[in-house]
Amino acid sequence: MTDHVNNNASQAAHTSTSNLSNNITTTNGHLQDKLVQDSITNNQNITAQVKALQNTTTSANNNDFTHVEDLPIGTPQGQQTTMPNANTENRTQNSHANSAAQTSTATKQTLFNQRDDINNPHTSDTDGHEETHFGYKTVNKAEKQARVADVFTSVAKKYDIMNDLMSFGIHRLWKRYAISLSGVRAGQHVLDIAGGTGDLAKVFSREVGRNGHVVLSDINAAMLEVGRERLINAGCNNVDFVLANAETLAPFDDNSFDLVTISFGLRNVTDKDAALKSMYRVLKPGGRLLVLEFSKPVFEPLSKAYDLYSFTALPIMGKLIANDAESYQYLAESIRMHPDQQTLKQMMQQAGFENCDYYNLTAGIVAVHRGFKA
């Protein structure tokens, strides 16, 4: 009788285990399909929302920002805009170049201001025909900086609203988490590279206080002007605005900053190794670097759904909101070409940083990398 009961119990346990295994297999099998279907549904919802927003959003005008060369050298309350190599000859040449670009109808209009190519270390003389990637395209190294400038000059005026739409507002949480890792304190000096419209710099301005100092730096004149206007309007009177190349950080002295940050900008740099070495150079001993950047999802089904969303929804939103699908196609491609978490950590270590680590956010869609200068 006991053996009979045990056999029945064993068979029941086996049946239960088998059913559980089948349920798990079925669940895993449907999970990827569900994620993809959810992405498609979200894409359709986004498209509908964007079309509704289009009626209340003015069309993008890429040439209506104040030219950086026209900004005053100094502004009240210490808000200074530094412009390397700004001279009358350059301004005259740029004026002619812009006029020629505006009158050209045979090819795509050149949006890029020549001064966005400042201090480009990659020229035909230094790099010859050496190539690199621009999204999925292959271009000469000497050309990439100008091409990236085209993208951000085009999207500058719509950059913030597009960030909210593309990430469903989650980018604010990513940035908040990165700031929580910064350890920034009152009285410190902070450099925000590729700071664009000033999301991080605005917070750092408050954290360092009146005895501290923040530099909002960007290579793109249009983005820097948007950030400058935004922070001045917010009363951030301890911030300077500097047009600078991340690969060289030429305007800045060695050992100048307690904290250096770069948020969603490193993937656009032509030579990332050179940029990381420059960041190390300008940090004070004991200072830290924070890199907030798109990375590689650690969950494969999510990665597939994310790809589907990136290459369908983003260009559609870019076309409807910023009147520029091509730039957002590039942004999606540039994310895929960026080094994964472990590779970027190794690059930071090779640049001299110690105690390097990273934190995956949203299952690795974004990662925060951190390193210290000894």
C-alpha positions in Angstrom: 0.0 0.0 0.0 2.9 2.4 0.9 4.7 1.6 -2.4 1.5 2.3 -4.3 1.1 5.7 -2.6 4.7 6.5 -3.3 4.4 5.6 -6.9 1.3 7.7 -7.3 3.1 10.6 -5.6 6.2 10.2 -7.8 4.0 10.1 -11.0 2.2 13.2 -9.8 5.4 15.0 -9.1 6.8 14.1 -12.5 3.6 15.2 -14.2 3.7 18.5 -12.3 7.4 19.1 -13.2 6.7 18.3 -16.8 3.8 20.7 -16.9 5.8 23.4 -15.3 8.7 22.9 -17.8 6.2 23.1 -20.7 4.7 26.3 -19.2 8.1 27.9 -18.8 9.0 27.0 -22.4 5.7 28.3 -23.7 6.1 31.5 -21.6 9.6 32.1 -22.9 8.5 31.3 -26.4 5.7 33.9 -26.2 7.8 36.6 -24.3 9.8 37.7 -27.3 6.7 37.8 -29.5 4.9 39.8 -26.9 7.8 42.3 -26.6 8.0 42.8 -30.3 4.2 43.2 -30.5 4.3 45.7 -27.6 7.0 47.6 -29.4 4.9 47.8 -32.6 1.9 48.9 -30.6 3.9 51.5 -28.9 5.3 52.7 -32.2 1.8 53.1 -33.6 0.7 55.0 -30.4 3.8 57.3 -30.7 3.1 58.0 -34.3 -0.4 59.1 -33.5 0.8 61.3 -30.6 3.5 62.9 -32.7 1.0 63.7 -35.5 -1.1 65.4 -32.9 1.9 67.3 -31.5 2.8 68.4 -35.0 -0.1 70.8 -35.1 1.2 72.7 -32.1 4.9 72.5 -33.0 6.5 74.9 -35.3 8.6 73.5 -38.1 12.3 73.2 -37.4 14.5 76.1 -38.6 18.1 75.2 -38.4 19.6 78.6 -39.1 17.6 80.8 -36.7 19.9 80.4 -33.6 22.3 83.2 -32.7 25.7 82.5 -34.2 28.2 81.8 -31.5 30.7 84.2 -33.1 28.2 87.0 -32.5 27.9 86.3 -28.8 29.6 88.7 -26.4 33.0 87.6 -25.1 31.7 88.1 -21.6 28.2 88.2 -20.1 27.0 89.5 -16.8 27.5 87.5 -13.6 30.5 85.6 -15.0 28.6 83.7 -17.7 31.3 83.6 -20.3 31.3 82.1 -23.7 34.8 81.1 -24.9 35.3 80.7 -28.6 38.6 79.3 -29.7 40.1 80.8 -32.8 37.2 83.2 -33.3 38.4 85.9 -35.7 37.0 88.1 -38.4 38.5 86.1 -41.3 36.8 82.9 -40.1 33.5 84.7 -39.7 33.8 86.1 -43.2 34.6 82.7 -44.7 31.8 81.1 -42.8 29.4 83.7 -44.1 30.3 83.0 -47.6 30.1 79.2 -47.0 26.7 79.5 -45.5 25.4 81.7 -48.4 26.7 79.2 -50.9 25.0 76.3 -49.0 21.7 78.2 -48.9 21.7 78.8 -52.6 22.5 75.2 -53.5 19.5 73.2 -54.7 21.2 70.4 -56.5 22.4 68.7 -53.2 21.3 68.5 -49.7 21.7 71.8 -47.8 24.8 72.0 -45.7 23.6 72.8 -42.2 26.9 72.5 -40.5 28.7 75.8 -39.5 32.4 75.5 -40.3 33.3 76.6 -36.8 31.8 73.4 -35.5 34.9 71.8 -37.1 37.1 73.6 -34.6 40.4 72.0 -33.7 39.6 68.9 -35.7 42.7 66.7 -35.2 41.7 64.6 -38.2 42.7 66.0 -41.6 43.7 64.6 -44.9 47.3 65.4 -43.9 47.3 63.7 -40.5 45.0 60.7 -41.3 45.1 60.4 -45.1 42.2 58.3 -46.2 41.9 56.4 -42.9 38.3 55.5 -42.4 35.9 55.3 -39.5 32.1 54.7 -39.1 29.4 57.3 -39.2 26.4 55.2 -38.1 26.5 52.3 -40.5 28.3 54.3 -43.2 32.1 54.3 -43.7 33.6 57.8 -44.1 37.1 59.3 -43.9 38.1 60.3 -40.4 38.6 63.8 -41.5 34.9 64.0 -42.5 33.2 62.6 -39.4 33.3 65.6 -37.2 31.6 67.8 -39.8 29.0 65.1 -40.5 28.1 64.8 -36.7 27.9 68.6 -36.6 25.3 68.5 -39.4 23.2 66.2 -37.3 23.2 68.2 -34.1 22.8 71.6 -35.9 19.7 70.1 -37.5 18.1 68.8 -34.3 19.3 71.4 -31.7 16.0 73.3 -31.4 14.0 70.1 -31.0 16.5 68.1 -29.0 14.8 68.3 -25.6 11.3 67.4 -26.8 12.7 64.6 -28.9 14.5 63.2 -25.9 11.3 63.1 -24.0 9.3 61.5 -26.8 12.0 58.9 -27.7 12.6 57.7 -24.1 9.1 58.3 -22.8 10.8 60.7 -20.3 13.0 58.0 -18.9 16.2 59.9 -19.9 15.5 62.2 -16.9 15.8 59.2 -14.6 19.0 58.0 -16.2 20.5 61.5 -15.8 19.4 61.7 -12.2 21.0 58.4 -11.4 24.3 59.5 -13.1 24.3 62.7 -11.0 23.8 60.6 -7.9 27.0 58.8 -8.7 29.0 62.0 -9.2 29.7 62.8 -5.6 29.7 66.5 -6.6 30.1 68.9 -3.6 29.8 72.6 -2.9 32.8 74.5 -4.2 34.0 72.0 -6.8 34.7 72.6 -10.5 32.8 70.5 -13.0 33.2 70.1 -16.8 30.2 68.8 -18.7 31.4 67.7 -22.1 29.0 67.5 -25.0 26.6 69.1 -22.5 24.2 70.3 -25.2 21.1 71.8 -23.8 22.4 71.8 -20.2 20.4 69.1 -18.4 23.3 68.0 -16.2 25.0 71.4 -16.0 21.9 73.0 -14.6 21.9 70.5 -11.7 25.6 70.8 -11.1 25.3 74.6 -11.0 23.0 74.2 -8.0 25.1 71.5 -6.3 28.5 73.3 -6.5 27.0 76.6 -5.2 28.3 80.1 -5.5 31.8 79.1 -4.6 31.9 76.3 -7.3 32.1 76.5 -11.0 30.6 74.6 -13.9 31.7 74.6 -17.6 29.1 73.6 -20.2 31.2 72.5 -23.2 30.0 71.4 -26.6 31.6 71.2 -30.1 28.4 72.3 -31.7 27.5 76.0 -31.8 23.8 75.4 -32.2 23.5 73.1 -29.2 25.7 75.3 -27.0 23.6 78.3 -27.8 20.4 76.4 -26.7 22.1 75.4 -23.5 23.4 78.9 -22.8 20.0 80.5 -23.2 18.3 77.9 -21.1 20.8 78.1 -18.2 21.0 81.9 -18.1 17.2 82.0 -18.0 17.3 79.6 -15.1 19.6 82.0 -13.2 22.7 79.7 -13.3 25.3 82.5 -12.8 28.2 80.2 -12.0 28.4 78.5 -15.5 30.7 79.3 -18.4 29.9 78.1 -22.0 32.9 76.8 -24.0 33.0 75.6 -27.6 35.6 72.7 -27.5 36.5 69.5 -29.1 36.2 66.5 -26.8 39.2 64.8 -28.3 41.6 67.6 -27.3 39.8 69.7 -24.7 42.3 72.4 -25.8 40.8 75.3 -23.9 41.3 73.6 -20.5 44.5 73.2 -18.4 45.7 70.0 -16.9 44.3 69.1 -13.4 41.5 71.6 -13.6 38.3 69.8 -12.7 37.0 67.7 -9.8 34.4 66.0 -12.0 34.1 65.5 -15.8 30.9 64.2 -17.3 29.8 63.3 -20.8 26.2 62.3 -21.4 25.1 60.7 -24.7 28.0 62.3 -26.5 31.0 59.8 -26.5 29.5 57.7 -29.2 29.7 60.7 -31.6 33.4 61.3 -31.1 35.7 60.2 -33.9 38.6 59.0 -31.6 37.1 57.9 -28.3 40.5 56.8 -26.9 41.9 60.3 -27.5 38.8 61.8 -25.8 39.2 59.6 -22.8 42.8 60.6 -22.4 42.0 64.3 -22.6 39.3 63.8 -19.9 41.9 62.2 -17.8 44.3 65.0 -18.4 42.0 67.8 -17.3 40.8 66.0 -14.1 42.5 66.8 -10.8 44.1 63.9 -9.0 41.3 62.1 -7.1 38.7 63.4 -9.6 36.2 61.2 -11.3 34.8 60.7 -14.8 31.2 59.8 -15.5 30.1 58.5 -18.9 26.3 58.2 -19.5 25.7 56.5 -22.8 23.5 54.1 -24.7 24.9 50.6 -24.4 24.1 46.9 -25.1 20.8 45.4 -23.6 21.6 42.3 -21.5 18.3 40.7 -22.3 18.1 39.3 -25.9 14.3 39.6 -26.4 14.4 43.2 -25.2 17.3 43.8 -27.6 15.3 42.7 -30.6 12.3 44.8 -29.5 14.6 47.8 -28.9 16.1 47.5 -32.4 12.6 47.4 -33.9 11.6 50.5 -32.0 14.8 52.4 -32.8 14.7 51.8 -36.5 11.0 52.5 -37.0 9.7 54.9 -34.4 12.8 57.2 -34.1 13.0 58.2 -37.8 9.3 58.7 -37.9 9.3 61.0 -34.9 12.4 62.8 -36.3 10.6 63.5 -39.5 7.4 64.8 -37.9 8.8 66.8 -35.0 12.3 67.9 -36.2 11.6 67.5 -40.0 14.7 65.3 -40.1 14.4 61.6 -40.3 18.0 61.1 -41.5 19.6 62.5 -38.4 17.6 60.2 -36.1 18.4 57.2 -38.4 22.0 58.1 -37.7 21.4 58.3 -34.0 20.0 54.8 -33.9 22.9 53.5 -36.0 25.5 55.3 -33.8 24.1 53.5 -30.7 24.7 50.1 -32.3 28.2 51.0 -33.3 29.2 52.2 -29.7 31.4 49.8 -27.6 29.6 47.6 -25.2 29.9 47.9 -21.4 33.0 45.8 -20.9 34.8 47.2 -23.9 34.3 50.8 -22.8 35.4 49.9 -19.3 38.7 48.6 -20.7 39.1 51.7 -22.8 38.8 53.9 -19.7 41.4 51.7 -17.9 43.8 52.1 -20.9 43.4 55.8 -20.7 44.6 55.7 -17.1 41.5 55.6 -15.0 41.4 53.4 -11.9 38.6 51.6 -10.0 36.4 51.6 -13.2 33.0 50.2 -13.0 29.6 50.6 -14.7 25.9 50.4 -13.9 23.3 49.0 -16.3 20.1 51.0 -16.5 16.9 49.8 -18.1 18.4 46.3 -18.7 21.5 47.7 -20.3 19.9 50.0 -22.8 21.9 52.7 -21.1 24.9 52.4 -18.8 26.8 54.7 -16.5 30.5 54.2 -16.5 32.7 55.6 -13.7 36.4 55.9 -13.3 38.9 57.8 -11.0 42.2 59.6 -11.6 44.8 58.5 -9.1 
